[in-house]
Amino acid sequence: MSDTPALPDGTYDAFVVDADDDADSADRMHLSVTILAGEHKGEVVELTARGLAGTSIDLIGMPATLTVTGGSPSLRVDEP
């Protein structure tokens, strides 16, 4: 992931609300995820991810876990 979200370090339940393929790289996607609970509930975080399984259409609507460590985000798309 390359974009740093404006969230403190921690683990967040999230939901993929949008996903777009990157025109310059076949293994990279631009994602918008919303935080589902806690102090940051409803905030939308924009990320660029590499190596996610599935197409951009497959990822929309999927639950995910966003982990921020040292200001760097990591996203794991969960099983439905």
Steps between C-alpha positions, in 0.01 A plus 500: 500500500636840426254756632508562873156532654427771756446238770704421810676165525255221565277237342171603341204305365435638154288456188613551139272766349690553174784337307664601174778336303818704461553595134879480541537173692309174465566396861393828662152626596363821646255429781262698715415333829274623776562435868212310661537557874662706770610861512570510126174332392384629163835643395608408148864413441655506152769236441712361222547124539708235325448128470136475601312195378205570274398774265389848595138386454562199728633723779216753517279419797752272669577520870863578580740562785712814482810500719707814546849450644748783524267704281512238221173331403455135413171359372375143517178424316300258716286212389132597478 
